[in-house]
Amino acid sequence: HVEQPWRVPRTPGDLTIRWTRRSRALAADSWGGLEVPLAEELEAYEVEILDSAVVKRSLTTATTSAVYTAAAQTADWGALLGPGDTLDIRIYQLSALVGRGAPKTVTLIF
């Protein structure tokens, strides 16, 4: 499971998408505010860049961030994403036991 992704204001170019990891472990169910245990052998995520229901691009990462490069944005949309644009993304946490977890889908606004 993943929490709400976020990004910081930026100039057009590479976009780094970051999110907070959640866990399937029972030990993660606490109010401590600490980083939760992974409960997986490896940490892995897949981020889908969406155009309505169509997946334009899929990014994989072993950390809680992924880079949507300027070159990829231009290939996907014909230009860099900038002020006034929106981007729909879907993030999956991958698991050796359960495969893709439940996705978190959000719209980023620039």
Biotite code that builds the C-alpha atoms (Angstrom):
import biotite.structure as struc

atoms = struc.array([
    struc.Atom([0.000, 0.000, 0.000], chain_id="A", res_id=1, res_name="HIS", atom_name="CA", element="C"),
    struc.Atom([1.227, 3.532, -0.632], chain_id="A", res_id=2, res_name="VAL", atom_name="CA", element="C"),
    struc.Atom([0.161, 6.857, 0.796], chain_id="A", res_id=3, res_name="GLU", atom_name="CA", element="C"),
    struc.Atom([-0.656, 9.994, -1.171], chain_id="A", res_id=4, res_name="GLN", atom_name="CA", element="C"),
    struc.Atom([2.153, 10.907, -3.580], chain_id="A", res_id=5, res_name="PRO", atom_name="CA", element="C"),
    struc.Atom([3.495, 14.428, -3.506], chain_id="A", res_id=6, res_name="TRP", atom_name="CA", element="C"),
    struc.Atom([5.809, 16.621, -5.425], chain_id="A", res_id=7, res_name="ARG", atom_name="CA", element="C"),
    struc.Atom([7.294, 20.059, -4.971], chain_id="A", res_id=8, res_name="VAL", atom_name="CA", element="C"),
    struc.Atom([6.856, 23.040, -7.311], chain_id="A", res_id=9, res_name="PRO", atom_name="CA", element="C"),
    struc.Atom([9.395, 22.833, -10.105], chain_id="A", res_id=10, res_name="ARG", atom_name="CA", element="C"),
    struc.Atom([10.506, 24.251, -13.370], chain_id="A", res_id=11, res_name="THR", atom_name="CA", element="C"),
    struc.Atom([9.667, 22.160, -16.447], chain_id="A", res_id=12, res_name="PRO", atom_name="CA", element="C"),
    struc.Atom([11.981, 19.176, -16.811], chain_id="A", res_id=13, res_name="GLY", atom_name="CA", element="C"),
    struc.Atom([12.367, 15.863, -15.025], chain_id="A", res_id=14, res_name="ASP", atom_name="CA", element="C"),
    struc.Atom([9.562, 15.179, -12.537], chain_id="A", res_id=15, res_name="LEU", atom_name="CA", element="C"),
    struc.Atom([10.395, 13.258, -9.367], chain_id="A", res_id=16, res_name="THR", atom_name="CA", element="C"),
    struc.Atom([7.297, 11.606, -7.909], chain_id="A", res_id=17, res_name="ILE", atom_name="CA", element="C"),
    struc.Atom([7.640, 10.698, -4.215], chain_id="A", res_id=18, res_name="ARG", atom_name="CA", element="C"),
    struc.Atom([5.339, 8.887, -1.813], chain_id="A", res_id=19, res_name="TRP", atom_name="CA", element="C"),
    struc.Atom([5.309, 7.429, 1.695], chain_id="A", res_id=20, res_name="THR", atom_name="CA", element="C"),
    struc.Atom([5.562, 3.672, 2.003], chain_id="A", res_id=21, res_name="ARG", atom_name="CA", element="C"),
    struc.Atom([2.875, 1.764, 3.841], chain_id="A", res_id=22, res_name="ARG", atom_name="CA", element="C"),
    struc.Atom([3.157, -1.806, 5.026], chain_id="A", res_id=23, res_name="SER", atom_name="CA", element="C"),
    struc.Atom([1.155, -5.003, 5.173], chain_id="A", res_id=24, res_name="ARG", atom_name="CA", element="C"),
    struc.Atom([2.852, -5.867, 8.500], chain_id="A", res_id=25, res_name="ALA", atom_name="CA", element="C"),
    struc.Atom([0.750, -5.770, 11.661], chain_id="A", res_id=26, res_name="LEU", atom_name="CA", element="C"),
    struc.Atom([3.600, -3.883, 13.354], chain_id="A", res_id=27, res_name="ALA", atom_name="CA", element="C"),
    struc.Atom([2.881, -0.980, 10.987], chain_id="A", res_id=28, res_name="ALA", atom_name="CA", element="C"),
    struc.Atom([-0.488, -0.400, 12.652], chain_id="A", res_id=29, res_name="ASP", atom_name="CA", element="C"),
    struc.Atom([0.668, 2.167, 15.183], chain_id="A", res_id=30, res_name="SER", atom_name="CA", element="C"),
    struc.Atom([0.430, 5.871, 15.898], chain_id="A", res_id=31, res_name="TRP", atom_name="CA", element="C"),
    struc.Atom([4.195, 6.210, 16.366], chain_id="A", res_id=32, res_name="GLY", atom_name="CA", element="C"),
    struc.Atom([4.764, 8.134, 13.145], chain_id="A", res_id=33, res_name="GLY", atom_name="CA", element="C"),
    struc.Atom([7.938, 6.209, 12.413], chain_id="A", res_id=34, res_name="LEU", atom_name="CA", element="C"),
    struc.Atom([8.786, 4.651, 9.069], chain_id="A", res_id=35, res_name="GLU", atom_name="CA", element="C"),
    struc.Atom([6.906, 1.382, 8.939], chain_id="A", res_id=36, res_name="VAL", atom_name="CA", element="C"),
    struc.Atom([8.559, -2.021, 8.490], chain_id="A", res_id=37, res_name="PRO", atom_name="CA", element="C"),
    struc.Atom([8.505, -3.256, 4.913], chain_id="A", res_id=38, res_name="LEU", atom_name="CA", element="C"),
    struc.Atom([7.297, -6.847, 5.550], chain_id="A", res_id=39, res_name="ALA", atom_name="CA", element="C"),
    struc.Atom([8.600, -7.788, 2.099], chain_id="A", res_id=40, res_name="GLU", atom_name="CA", element="C"),
    struc.Atom([11.869, -9.394, 1.029], chain_id="A", res_id=41, res_name="GLU", atom_name="CA", element="C"),
    struc.Atom([12.492, -6.587, -1.472], chain_id="A", res_id=42, res_name="LEU", atom_name="CA", element="C"),
    struc.Atom([11.057, -3.100, -1.870], chain_id="A", res_id=43, res_name="GLU", atom_name="CA", element="C"),
    struc.Atom([9.614, -2.537, -5.349], chain_id="A", res_id=44, res_name="ALA", atom_name="CA", element="C"),
    struc.Atom([6.997, -0.282, -6.940], chain_id="A", res_id=45, res_name="TYR", atom_name="CA", element="C"),
    struc.Atom([5.426, 0.293, -10.326], chain_id="A", res_id=46, res_name="GLU", atom_name="CA", element="C"),
    struc.Atom([4.153, 3.738, -11.317], chain_id="A", res_id=47, res_name="VAL", atom_name="CA", element="C"),
    struc.Atom([1.783, 3.964, -14.248], chain_id="A", res_id=48, res_name="GLU", atom_name="CA", element="C"),
    struc.Atom([1.435, 7.229, -16.169], chain_id="A", res_id=49, res_name="ILE", atom_name="CA", element="C"),
    struc.Atom([-2.176, 7.380, -17.367], chain_id="A", res_id=50, res_name="LEU", atom_name="CA", element="C"),
    struc.Atom([-4.047, 9.035, -20.218], chain_id="A", res_id=51, res_name="ASP", atom_name="CA", element="C"),
    struc.Atom([-7.629, 8.452, -19.030], chain_id="A", res_id=52, res_name="SER", atom_name="CA", element="C"),
    struc.Atom([-7.745, 4.655, -18.590], chain_id="A", res_id=53, res_name="ALA", atom_name="CA", element="C"),
    struc.Atom([-4.814, 4.015, -20.973], chain_id="A", res_id=54, res_name="VAL", atom_name="CA", element="C"),
    struc.Atom([-1.345, 3.385, -19.524], chain_id="A", res_id=55, res_name="VAL", atom_name="CA", element="C"),
    struc.Atom([1.059, 5.681, -21.427], chain_id="A", res_id=56, res_name="LYS", atom_name="CA", element="C"),
    struc.Atom([4.186, 4.599, -19.556], chain_id="A", res_id=57, res_name="ARG", atom_name="CA", element="C"),
    struc.Atom([5.197, 2.343, -16.690], chain_id="A", res_id=58, res_name="SER", atom_name="CA", element="C"),
    struc.Atom([8.080, 3.228, -14.355], chain_id="A", res_id=59, res_name="LEU", atom_name="CA", element="C"),
    struc.Atom([9.630, 0.717, -11.943], chain_id="A", res_id=60, res_name="THR", atom_name="CA", element="C"),
    struc.Atom([11.657, 1.591, -8.878], chain_id="A", res_id=61, res_name="THR", atom_name="CA", element="C"),
    struc.Atom([13.117, 0.040, -5.740], chain_id="A", res_id=62, res_name="ALA", atom_name="CA", element="C"),
    struc.Atom([12.596, 3.219, -3.692], chain_id="A", res_id=63, res_name="THR", atom_name="CA", element="C"),
    struc.Atom([9.665, 5.465, -2.749], chain_id="A", res_id=64, res_name="THR", atom_name="CA", element="C"),
    struc.Atom([10.283, 7.778, -5.690], chain_id="A", res_id=65, res_name="SER", atom_name="CA", element="C"),
    struc.Atom([10.344, 7.568, -9.458], chain_id="A", res_id=66, res_name="ALA", atom_name="CA", element="C"),
    struc.Atom([11.626, 9.987, -12.100], chain_id="A", res_id=67, res_name="VAL", atom_name="CA", element="C"),
    struc.Atom([9.431, 10.838, -15.082], chain_id="A", res_id=68, res_name="TYR", atom_name="CA", element="C"),
    struc.Atom([12.096, 12.280, -17.345], chain_id="A", res_id=69, res_name="THR", atom_name="CA", element="C"),
    struc.Atom([11.682, 15.323, -19.564], chain_id="A", res_id=70, res_name="ALA", atom_name="CA", element="C"),
    struc.Atom([12.364, 13.112, -22.586], chain_id="A", res_id=71, res_name="ALA", atom_name="CA", element="C"),
    struc.Atom([9.622, 10.656, -21.550], chain_id="A", res_id=72, res_name="ALA", atom_name="CA", element="C"),
    struc.Atom([7.144, 13.499, -20.934], chain_id="A", res_id=73, res_name="GLN", atom_name="CA", element="C"),
    struc.Atom([7.849, 14.924, -24.384], chain_id="A", res_id=74, res_name="THR", atom_name="CA", element="C"),
    struc.Atom([7.487, 11.491, -26.012], chain_id="A", res_id=75, res_name="ALA", atom_name="CA", element="C"),
    struc.Atom([4.213, 10.834, -24.162], chain_id="A", res_id=76, res_name="ASP", atom_name="CA", element="C"),
    struc.Atom([2.547, 14.267, -24.406], chain_id="A", res_id=77, res_name="TRP", atom_name="CA", element="C"),
    struc.Atom([4.387, 16.170, -27.137], chain_id="A", res_id=78, res_name="GLY", atom_name="CA", element="C"),
    struc.Atom([5.742, 18.701, -24.595], chain_id="A", res_id=79, res_name="ALA", atom_name="CA", element="C"),
    struc.Atom([6.954, 19.023, -21.015], chain_id="A", res_id=80, res_name="LEU", atom_name="CA", element="C"),
    struc.Atom([4.325, 19.103, -18.285], chain_id="A", res_id=81, res_name="LEU", atom_name="CA", element="C"),
    struc.Atom([3.959, 22.606, -16.861], chain_id="A", res_id=82, res_name="GLY", atom_name="CA", element="C"),
    struc.Atom([1.614, 25.032, -15.080], chain_id="A", res_id=83, res_name="PRO", atom_name="CA", element="C"),
    struc.Atom([-2.040, 24.244, -15.723], chain_id="A", res_id=84, res_name="GLY", atom_name="CA", element="C"),
    struc.Atom([-1.351, 20.608, -16.670], chain_id="A", res_id=85, res_name="ASP", atom_name="CA", element="C"),
    struc.Atom([-2.508, 17.576, -14.701], chain_id="A", res_id=86, res_name="THR", atom_name="CA", element="C"),
    struc.Atom([-1.066, 14.085, -14.591], chain_id="A", res_id=87, res_name="LEU", atom_name="CA", element="C"),
    struc.Atom([-2.942, 10.950, -13.513], chain_id="A", res_id=88, res_name="ASP", atom_name="CA", element="C"),
    struc.Atom([-0.732, 8.282, -11.958], chain_id="A", res_id=89, res_name="ILE", atom_name="CA", element="C"),
    struc.Atom([-1.318, 4.898, -10.376], chain_id="A", res_id=90, res_name="ARG", atom_name="CA", element="C"),
    struc.Atom([1.211, 3.432, -7.924], chain_id="A", res_id=91, res_name="ILE", atom_name="CA", element="C"),
    struc.Atom([1.482, -0.251, -7.026], chain_id="A", res_id=92, res_name="TYR", atom_name="CA", element="C"),
    struc.Atom([3.630, -1.766, -4.312], chain_id="A", res_id=93, res_name="GLN", atom_name="CA", element="C"),
    struc.Atom([4.951, -5.069, -5.632], chain_id="A", res_id=94, res_name="LEU", atom_name="CA", element="C"),
    struc.Atom([5.144, -8.183, -3.481], chain_id="A", res_id=95, res_name="SER", atom_name="CA", element="C"),
    struc.Atom([6.678, -11.597, -4.000], chain_id="A", res_id=96, res_name="ALA", atom_name="CA", element="C"),
    struc.Atom([3.709, -13.079, -2.095], chain_id="A", res_id=97, res_name="LEU", atom_name="CA", element="C"),
    struc.Atom([0.720, -11.159, -3.489], chain_id="A", res_id=98, res_name="VAL", atom_name="CA", element="C"),
    struc.Atom([2.049, -9.563, -6.684], chain_id="A", res_id=99, res_name="GLY", atom_name="CA", element="C"),
    struc.Atom([0.748, -6.047, -7.227], chain_id="A", res_id=100, res_name="ARG", atom_name="CA", element="C"),
    struc.Atom([-0.891, -4.584, -4.175], chain_id="A", res_id=101, res_name="GLY", atom_name="CA", element="C"),
    struc.Atom([-3.978, -2.385, -4.261], chain_id="A", res_id=102, res_name="ALA", atom_name="CA", element="C"),
    struc.Atom([-3.181, 0.678, -6.396], chain_id="A", res_id=103, res_name="PRO", atom_name="CA", element="C"),
    struc.Atom([-3.220, 4.281, -5.255], chain_id="A", res_id=104, res_name="LYS", atom_name="CA", element="C"),
    struc.Atom([-4.468, 6.532, -8.072], chain_id="A", res_id=105, res_name="THR", atom_name="CA", element="C"),
    struc.Atom([-4.022, 10.292, -7.871], chain_id="A", res_id=106, res_name="VAL", atom_name="CA", element="C"),
    struc.Atom([-4.011, 13.352, -10.084], chain_id="A", res_id=107, res_name="THR", atom_name="CA", element="C"),
    struc.Atom([-0.997, 15.649, -9.796], chain_id="A", res_id=108, res_name="LEU", atom_name="CA", element="C"),
    struc.Atom([-1.714, 19.302, -10.608], chain_id="A", res_id=109, res_name="ILE", atom_name="CA", element="C"),
    struc.Atom([1.010, 21.613, -11.892], chain_id="A", res_id=110, res_name="PHE", atom_name="CA", element="C"),
])
